[in-house]
Amino acid sequence: KRVYVGCFLLLVSCGFVFLTIYINKRKSIGWLIKKNLIAVGVLFFVLQFLDVKGWVARYDLNLWRENPERQMLAGFYDEMGPAGWPMLIEMVKSGGSGQAIELARTQYWKAISIQIRRSEEFSWPEYEWRTCRLRKQLLESNQTKVRKLNKKSE
């Protein structure tokens, strides 16, 4: 969320720059509105292609690698969604212990069980390349345990 707040503050800063130019150069109000709309459009256009949650997950994973005793917020893994799955996989496979690892294990198995059910009900309108790639990585991360879960659900 902080990354998006930073993007919003960047947008506000652009607005102030445009406002300063508008006042100093005596531009028209139409010019000011046009420039602000272009800035908003560019920001939205750029953000739709960036994997911001993936960046945040990788950054937090690197912080965790430096300090495995680092505390993670309980809702953090849920907020990350598919972008956080590679982080969960690595944390669970590390074989460590601690509050962060236990929380990661819980969320890992929760994500796997949900994705197994979702893969059975998958429909083409909900296809997203990045999410499907991450779902495949999640489900393949530990095939033997996934098979056990499949047998239990049958």
Residue frames as a rotation matrix with the C-alpha (Angstrom) as fourth column:
LYS 1
0.569 0.822 0.000 0.00
0.822 -0.569 0.000 0.00
0.000 0.000 -1.000 0.00
ARG 2
0.346 -0.500 -0.794 2.90
0.262 -0.761 0.593 2.33
-0.901 -0.414 -0.132 0.74
VAL 3
-0.693 -0.589 0.416 4.09
0.535 -0.034 0.844 2.06
-0.483 0.807 0.339 -2.86
TYR 4
-0.116 0.748 0.654 0.70
0.911 -0.183 0.370 3.23
0.396 0.638 -0.660 -4.08
VAL 5
0.721 0.275 -0.636 0.74
0.566 -0.762 0.313 6.08
-0.399 -0.586 -0.706 -1.57
GLY 6
-0.244 -0.903 -0.355 4.12
0.291 -0.417 0.861 7.07
-0.925 0.107 0.364 -3.03
CYS 7
-0.658 0.078 0.749 2.62
0.752 0.022 0.659 7.00
0.035 0.997 -0.074 -6.53
PHE 8
0.462 0.884 0.070 -0.26
0.861 -0.466 0.206 9.18
0.215 -0.035 -0.976 -5.35
LEU 9
0.511 -0.337 -0.791 2.15
0.356 -0.755 0.551 11.67
-0.782 -0.563 -0.266 -3.78
LEU 10
-0.649 -0.727 0.224 4.13
0.460 -0.142 0.876 11.75
-0.605 0.672 0.427 -7.03
LEU 11
-0.252 0.669 0.699 0.89
0.902 -0.099 0.420 12.52
0.350 0.736 -0.579 -8.86
VAL 12
0.735 0.498 -0.461 0.07
0.654 -0.700 0.287 15.31
-0.180 -0.512 -0.840 -6.40
SER 13
-0.021 -0.844 -0.535 3.58
0.329 -0.511 0.794 16.72
-0.944 -0.160 0.289 -6.86
CYS 14
-0.710 -0.166 0.685 3.08
0.699 -0.044 0.714 16.75
-0.088 0.985 0.147 -10.63
GLY 15
0.304 0.918 0.255 -0.17
0.896 -0.366 0.252 18.60
0.325 0.152 -0.933 -10.06
PHE 16
0.632 -0.129 -0.764 1.62
0.420 -0.771 0.478 21.25
-0.651 -0.623 -0.433 -8.02
VAL 17
-0.541 -0.841 0.014 4.29
0.405 -0.245 0.881 21.62
-0.737 0.482 0.473 -10.72
PHE 18
-0.459 0.452 0.765 1.57
0.837 -0.068 0.543 22.06
0.298 0.889 -0.347 -13.34
LEU 19
0.629 0.721 -0.290 -0.20
0.777 -0.576 0.254 24.56
0.016 -0.386 -0.923 -11.08
THR 20
0.156 -0.676 -0.720 3.02
0.351 -0.644 0.680 26.56
-0.923 -0.359 0.136 -10.68
ILE 21
-0.802 -0.431 0.413 3.57
0.508 -0.128 0.852 26.61
-0.314 0.893 0.321 -14.44
TYR 22
-0.017 0.912 0.409 -0.09
0.946 -0.118 0.302 27.56
0.324 0.392 -0.861 -14.93
ILE 23
0.722 0.298 -0.624 0.28
0.573 -0.763 0.299 30.57
-0.387 -0.574 -0.722 -12.60
ASN 24
-0.032 -0.856 -0.516 3.76
0.198 -0.512 0.836 31.72
-0.980 -0.076 0.186 -13.72
LYS 25
-0.889 -0.346 0.299 3.25
0.320 -0.003 0.947 31.29
-0.327 0.938 0.114 -17.47
ARG 26
-0.426 0.819 -0.385 -0.39
-0.564 -0.573 -0.595 32.41
-0.707 -0.036 0.706 -17.37
LYS 27
-0.985 0.114 -0.128 -1.63
-0.017 0.679 0.734 29.29
0.170 0.725 -0.667 -19.16
SER 28
-0.235 0.971 0.044 -5.31
-0.748 -0.209 0.630 28.53
0.621 0.115 0.775 -19.65
ILE 29
-0.088 0.309 0.947 -7.36
-0.864 0.449 -0.227 26.42
-0.496 -0.838 0.228 -17.26
GLY 30
0.889 0.394 -0.233 -7.88
-0.455 0.707 -0.542 23.96
-0.049 0.588 0.807 -20.12
TRP 31
0.181 -0.917 -0.355 -4.10
-0.490 0.229 -0.841 23.48
0.853 0.327 -0.408 -20.30
LEU 32
-0.503 -0.369 0.781 -3.95
-0.859 0.113 -0.500 22.74
0.096 -0.923 -0.374 -16.57
ILE 33
0.360 0.733 0.577 -6.80
-0.716 0.613 -0.333 20.23
-0.598 -0.293 0.746 -16.70
LYS 34
0.832 -0.076 -0.549 -5.34
-0.427 0.545 -0.722 18.56
0.354 0.835 0.421 -19.79
LYS 35
-0.164 -0.984 -0.064 -1.89
-0.612 0.152 -0.776 18.16
0.774 -0.088 -0.628 -18.17
ASN 36
-0.427 0.060 0.902 -3.38
-0.856 0.295 -0.424 16.72
-0.292 -0.953 -0.075 -14.98
LEU 37
0.678 0.716 0.164 -5.54
-0.591 0.664 -0.458 14.25
-0.437 0.214 0.874 -16.92
ILE 38
0.555 -0.575 -0.601 -2.50
-0.441 0.410 -0.798 13.17
0.706 0.708 -0.026 -18.93
ALA 39
-0.470 -0.769 0.432 -0.51
-0.772 0.122 -0.624 12.65
0.427 -0.627 -0.651 -15.70
VAL 40
-0.032 0.551 0.834 -3.30
-0.778 0.510 -0.367 10.51
-0.627 -0.660 0.413 -14.19
GLY 41
0.870 0.397 -0.291 -3.65
-0.485 0.591 -0.645 8.52
-0.084 0.702 0.707 -17.42
VAL 42
0.169 -0.896 -0.410 0.09
-0.571 0.249 -0.782 7.89
0.803 0.366 -0.470 -17.65
LEU 43
-0.532 -0.360 0.767 0.22
-0.847 0.243 -0.473 6.75
-0.016 -0.901 -0.434 -14.02
PHE 44
0.327 0.745 0.582 -2.70
-0.637 0.628 -0.447 4.35
-0.698 -0.225 0.680 -14.44
PHE 45
0.826 -0.041 -0.563 -1.32
-0.493 0.434 -0.754 3.05
0.275 0.900 0.338 -17.74
VAL 46
-0.155 -0.980 -0.127 2.14
-0.667 0.199 -0.718 2.38
0.728 -0.026 -0.685 -16.29
LEU 47
-0.457 -0.032 0.889 0.84
-0.852 0.302 -0.427 0.78
-0.255 -0.953 -0.165 -13.08
GLN 48
0.636 0.765 0.107 -1.32
-0.698 0.628 -0.343 -1.74
-0.329 0.143 0.933 -14.93
PHE 49
0.700 -0.419 -0.579 1.81
-0.254 0.610 -0.750 -3.38
0.668 0.672 0.320 -16.38
LEU 50
-0.341 -0.881 0.329 4.01
-0.641 -0.039 -0.767 -3.32
0.688 -0.472 -0.551 -13.27
ASP 51
0.283 0.333 -0.900 4.03
0.379 0.823 0.424 -6.14
0.881 -0.461 0.107 -10.75
VAL 52
-0.020 -0.277 0.961 4.10
-0.622 -0.749 -0.229 -3.86
0.783 -0.602 -0.157 -7.70
LYS 53
0.752 0.351 0.558 2.95
-0.659 0.432 0.616 -6.55
-0.025 -0.831 0.556 -5.27
GLY 54
0.847 -0.507 -0.162 5.64
0.432 0.832 -0.347 -8.86
0.311 0.224 0.924 -6.64
TRP 55
0.016 -0.855 0.519 8.28
0.044 -0.518 -0.854 -6.19
0.999 0.036 0.029 -6.03
VAL 56
0.187 0.133 0.973 7.06
-0.886 -0.405 0.225 -5.70
0.424 -0.904 0.042 -2.48
ALA 57
0.968 0.207 0.141 7.01
-0.247 0.884 0.397 -9.46
-0.043 -0.420 0.907 -1.84
ARG 58
0.550 -0.829 -0.102 10.57
0.551 0.451 -0.702 -9.88
0.628 0.329 0.705 -3.15
TYR 59
-0.089 -0.551 0.830 11.76
-0.346 -0.764 -0.545 -6.91
0.934 -0.335 -0.123 -1.10
ASP 60
0.448 0.339 0.827 10.19
-0.885 0.035 0.464 -8.33
0.128 -0.940 0.316 2.07
LEU 61
0.976 -0.153 -0.155 11.62
0.152 0.988 -0.021 -11.77
0.156 -0.003 0.988 1.30
ASN 62
0.159 -0.973 0.165 15.10
0.329 -0.105 -0.938 -10.23
0.931 0.203 0.304 1.07
LEU 63
-0.052 -0.115 0.992 14.55
-0.778 -0.618 -0.113 -8.49
0.626 -0.777 -0.057 4.41
TRP 64
0.827 0.410 0.385 13.44
-0.560 0.655 0.507 -11.81
-0.044 -0.635 0.771 5.90
ARG 65
0.724 -0.627 -0.287 16.55
0.383 0.711 -0.590 -13.55
0.574 0.317 0.755 4.50
GLU 66
-0.170 -0.813 0.556 18.74
-0.138 -0.539 -0.831 -10.97
0.976 -0.218 -0.020 6.26
ASN 67
-0.788 -0.013 0.615 16.84
-0.612 -0.095 -0.785 -11.42
0.068 -0.995 0.067 9.53
PRO 68
-0.604 0.556 -0.571 14.78
0.105 0.766 0.634 -14.65
0.790 0.323 -0.522 9.78
GLU 69
-0.616 0.381 -0.689 13.43
0.777 0.154 -0.610 -13.58
-0.127 -0.912 -0.391 13.17
ARG 70
-0.969 0.246 -0.003 11.72
-0.238 -0.936 0.258 -10.61
0.061 0.251 0.966 11.53
GLN 71
-0.481 0.869 0.114 8.03
0.272 0.271 -0.923 -10.35
-0.833 -0.414 -0.367 12.40
MET 72
-0.933 0.312 0.178 5.46
0.122 -0.191 0.974 -10.39
0.338 0.931 0.140 9.61
LEU 73
-0.574 0.803 0.158 1.93
-0.744 -0.431 -0.510 -9.09
-0.341 -0.410 0.846 9.91
ALA 74
-0.482 0.443 0.756 -0.79
0.160 0.893 -0.421 -11.72
-0.861 -0.082 -0.501 9.82
GLY 75
0.579 0.814 -0.041 -2.74
0.151 -0.156 -0.976 -9.99
-0.801 0.559 -0.214 7.07
PHE 76
-0.062 -0.704 -0.708 0.36
-0.672 -0.495 0.551 -9.38
-0.738 0.510 -0.442 4.98
TYR 77
-0.858 -0.330 0.395 0.27
-0.002 0.769 0.639 -12.74
-0.514 0.547 -0.660 3.19
ASP 78
-0.033 0.928 0.371 -3.43
0.765 0.262 -0.588 -12.44
-0.643 0.264 -0.719 2.38
GLU 79
0.545 0.223 -0.808 -2.93
-0.141 -0.926 -0.350 -8.96
-0.826 0.305 -0.473 0.93
MET 80
-0.424 -0.834 -0.354 -0.14
-0.547 -0.076 0.834 -10.13
-0.722 0.547 -0.423 -1.34
GLY 81
0.674 0.734 -0.079 -2.30
-0.535 0.412 -0.738 -12.72
-0.510 0.540 0.670 -3.08
PRO 82
0.936 -0.270 0.224 -0.61
0.350 0.766 -0.539 -14.59
-0.026 0.583 0.812 -5.94
ALA 83
0.551 -0.773 0.316 2.36
-0.299 -0.536 -0.790 -12.19
0.779 0.341 -0.526 -5.93
GLY 84
0.178 -0.464 0.867 3.29
-0.983 -0.121 0.137 -13.43
0.041 -0.877 -0.478 -2.46
TRP 85
0.955 0.281 0.092 3.19
-0.287 0.957 0.050 -17.15
-0.074 -0.074 0.994 -3.27
PRO 86
0.462 -0.848 -0.259 6.86
0.156 0.365 -0.918 -17.42
0.873 0.383 0.301 -4.33
MET 87
-0.271 -0.516 0.813 7.78
-0.710 -0.463 -0.531 -15.81
0.650 -0.721 -0.241 -0.99
LEU 88
0.474 0.528 0.705 5.62
-0.863 0.440 0.251 -18.33
-0.178 -0.727 0.663 0.90
ILE 89
0.930 -0.145 -0.339 7.16
-0.016 0.903 -0.429 -21.23
0.368 0.404 0.837 -1.02
GLU 90
0.042 -0.999 0.034 10.70
-0.032 -0.036 -0.999 -20.14
0.999 0.040 -0.034 -0.18
MET 91
-0.210 -0.095 0.973 9.89
-0.911 -0.344 -0.230 -19.49
0.356 -0.934 -0.014 3.47
VAL 92
0.729 0.548 0.412 8.21
-0.658 0.726 0.199 -22.88
-0.190 -0.416 0.889 3.89
LYS 93
0.840 -0.439 -0.320 10.99
0.154 0.757 -0.635 -24.74
0.521 0.484 0.703 2.08
SER 94
0.086 -0.856 0.510 13.61
-0.617 -0.448 -0.647 -23.05
0.782 -0.259 -0.567 4.28
GLY 95
0.173 0.056 -0.983 12.64
0.431 0.893 0.127 -25.49
0.885 -0.446 0.130 7.05
GLY 96
-0.782 -0.508 0.362 13.12
-0.038 -0.540 -0.841 -22.82
0.623 -0.671 0.403 9.70
SER 97
-0.090 0.758 -0.646 10.99
0.958 0.243 0.152 -22.07
0.272 -0.605 -0.748 12.69
GLY 98
-0.923 -0.140 -0.358 9.55
0.270 -0.899 -0.345 -18.98
-0.274 -0.416 0.867 14.26
GLN 99
-0.151 0.940 -0.306 6.37
0.171 -0.280 -0.945 -16.95
-0.974 -0.195 -0.118 14.09
ALA 100
-0.082 0.089 -0.993 6.93
-0.836 -0.548 0.020 -15.76
-0.542 0.832 0.120 10.51
ILE 101
-0.866 -0.292 -0.405 7.57
-0.473 0.740 0.478 -19.32
0.160 0.605 -0.780 9.25
GLU 102
-0.754 0.644 0.130 4.52
0.453 0.654 -0.606 -20.74
-0.475 -0.398 -0.785 11.04
LEU 103
0.054 0.767 -0.639 2.37
-0.185 -0.621 -0.762 -17.97
-0.981 0.159 0.108 9.61
ALA 104
-0.340 -0.258 -0.904 3.85
-0.916 -0.127 0.380 -18.63
-0.212 0.958 -0.193 6.16
ARG 105
-0.999 -0.025 0.025 3.11
-0.021 0.987 0.160 -22.37
-0.029 0.160 -0.987 6.47
THR 106
-0.362 0.931 -0.040 -0.49
0.389 0.111 -0.915 -21.68
-0.847 -0.347 -0.402 7.43
GLN 107
0.214 0.443 -0.871 -0.98
-0.531 -0.696 -0.484 -19.30
-0.820 0.565 0.086 4.51
TYR 108
-0.679 -0.543 -0.494 0.89
-0.718 0.354 0.599 -21.65
-0.151 0.761 -0.631 2.14
TRP 109
-0.917 0.349 0.193 -1.48
0.347 0.937 -0.042 -24.55
-0.196 0.028 -0.980 2.83
LYS 110
-0.042 0.920 -0.391 -4.46
0.222 -0.373 -0.901 -22.25
-0.974 -0.125 -0.189 2.77
ALA 111
-0.052 -0.056 -0.997 -3.41
-0.813 -0.578 0.075 -20.95
-0.580 0.814 -0.015 -0.67
ILE 112
-0.918 -0.328 -0.221 -2.79
-0.395 0.742 0.542 -24.47
-0.013 0.585 -0.811 -2.00
SER 113
-0.659 0.718 0.226 -6.16
0.547 0.663 -0.511 -25.80
-0.517 -0.213 -0.829 -0.84
ILE 114
0.170 0.723 -0.670 -7.99
-0.099 -0.664 -0.741 -22.79
-0.981 0.192 -0.041 -2.30
GLN 115
-0.227 -0.332 -0.915 -6.13
-0.891 -0.309 0.333 -23.07
-0.393 0.891 -0.226 -5.61
ILE 116
-0.978 -0.036 0.207 -6.83
0.026 0.957 0.288 -26.78
-0.208 0.287 -0.935 -5.91
ARG 117
-0.187 0.981 0.047 -10.54
0.598 0.151 -0.787 -26.05
-0.780 -0.119 -0.615 -5.58
ARG 118
0.261 0.270 -0.927 -10.31
-0.385 -0.851 -0.356 -23.07
-0.885 0.450 -0.118 -7.94
SER 119
-0.695 -0.581 -0.425 -8.43
-0.617 0.178 0.766 -25.05
-0.370 0.795 -0.482 -10.59
GLU 120
-0.755 0.506 0.418 -11.39
0.540 0.841 -0.044 -27.45
-0.374 0.192 -0.907 -10.74
GLU 121
0.304 0.938 -0.165 -13.81
0.725 -0.340 -0.599 -24.54
-0.618 0.062 -0.784 -11.27
PHE 122
-0.529 -0.653 -0.542 -11.53
0.181 -0.711 0.679 -22.47
-0.829 0.261 0.495 -13.54
SER 123
0.564 0.677 0.472 -13.21
0.675 -0.049 -0.736 -20.54
-0.475 0.734 -0.485 -16.34
TRP 124
-0.068 -0.698 0.713 -11.56
0.978 -0.188 -0.091 -18.61
0.198 0.691 0.695 -19.15
PRO 125
0.586 0.273 0.763 -12.84
0.296 -0.949 0.112 -15.10
0.754 0.161 -0.637 -18.20
GLU 126
0.970 -0.218 0.104 -10.77
-0.184 -0.389 0.903 -15.13
-0.157 -0.895 -0.418 -15.01
TYR 127
0.558 -0.808 0.188 -7.53
0.828 0.531 -0.180 -16.02
0.046 0.256 0.965 -16.82
GLU 128
0.873 -0.487 -0.033 -4.56
-0.485 -0.873 0.054 -13.79
-0.055 -0.031 -0.998 -16.01
TRP 129
0.550 -0.704 -0.448 -1.16
-0.048 0.509 -0.859 -14.87
0.834 0.495 0.246 -17.26
ARG 130
-0.371 -0.774 0.513 0.73
-0.576 -0.242 -0.781 -13.79
0.729 -0.585 -0.356 -14.13
THR 131
0.037 0.471 0.881 -1.76
-0.976 0.208 -0.070 -15.37
-0.216 -0.857 0.467 -11.71
CYS 132
0.928 0.324 -0.185 -1.90
-0.364 0.894 -0.261 -18.63
0.081 0.309 0.948 -13.68
ARG 133
0.226 -0.929 -0.294 1.90
-0.144 0.266 -0.953 -18.83
0.963 0.258 -0.073 -13.79
LEU 134
-0.520 -0.407 0.751 2.11
-0.751 -0.201 -0.629 -18.25
0.407 -0.891 -0.201 -10.03
ARG 135
0.457 0.745 0.486 -0.72
-0.863 0.503 0.040 -20.75
-0.215 -0.438 0.873 -9.39
LYS 136
0.809 -0.217 -0.546 1.20
-0.134 0.837 -0.531 -23.39
0.572 0.503 0.648 -11.34
GLN 137
-0.248 -0.961 0.119 4.36
-0.283 -0.046 -0.958 -22.59
0.927 -0.271 -0.260 -9.36
LEU 138
-0.247 0.239 0.939 2.44
-0.967 -0.117 -0.225 -22.83
0.056 -0.964 0.260 -6.08
LEU 139
0.732 0.651 0.199 0.81
-0.658 0.752 -0.041 -26.15
-0.176 -0.101 0.979 -6.92
GLU 140
0.701 -0.541 -0.465 4.05
0.037 0.678 -0.734 -27.66
0.712 0.497 0.495 -8.24
SER 141
0.120 -0.728 0.674 6.06
-0.796 -0.476 -0.373 -26.48
0.593 -0.492 -0.637 -5.23
ASN 142
-0.687 -0.319 0.652 5.31
-0.668 0.631 -0.395 -29.61
-0.286 -0.707 -0.647 -3.29
GLN 143
-0.307 0.599 -0.739 3.54
-0.741 0.337 0.581 -32.20
0.597 0.726 0.340 -5.44
THR 144
-0.690 0.048 -0.722 3.51
0.289 0.933 -0.214 -35.01
0.664 -0.356 -0.658 -2.89
LYS 145
-0.846 0.393 -0.361 1.68
0.279 -0.252 -0.927 -32.93
-0.455 -0.884 0.104 -0.33
VAL 146
-0.539 0.671 -0.510 -0.68
-0.814 -0.571 0.110 -31.61
-0.218 0.474 0.853 -3.00
ARG 147
-0.497 0.340 -0.798 -1.56
-0.317 0.785 0.532 -35.19
0.808 0.517 -0.282 -3.99
LYS 148
-0.810 0.197 -0.552 -2.37
0.568 0.493 -0.659 -35.95
0.142 -0.847 -0.511 -0.35
LEU 149
-0.722 0.574 -0.386 -4.63
-0.244 -0.734 -0.634 -32.90
-0.647 -0.363 0.670 -0.21
ASN 150
-0.496 0.537 -0.682 -6.35
-0.820 -0.032 0.571 -33.99
0.285 0.843 0.456 -3.44
LYS 151
-0.633 0.227 -0.740 -7.03
0.172 0.973 0.151 -37.45
0.755 -0.031 -0.655 -2.01
LYS 152
-0.828 0.324 -0.457 -8.49
0.466 -0.055 -0.883 -35.97
-0.311 -0.944 -0.106 1.16
SER 153
-0.628 0.600 -0.496 -10.80
-0.555 -0.792 -0.255 -33.67
-0.545 0.115 0.830 -0.80
GLU 154
-0.639 0.367 -0.676 -12.16
-0.550 0.398 0.735 -36.53
0.539 0.841 -0.052 -2.93
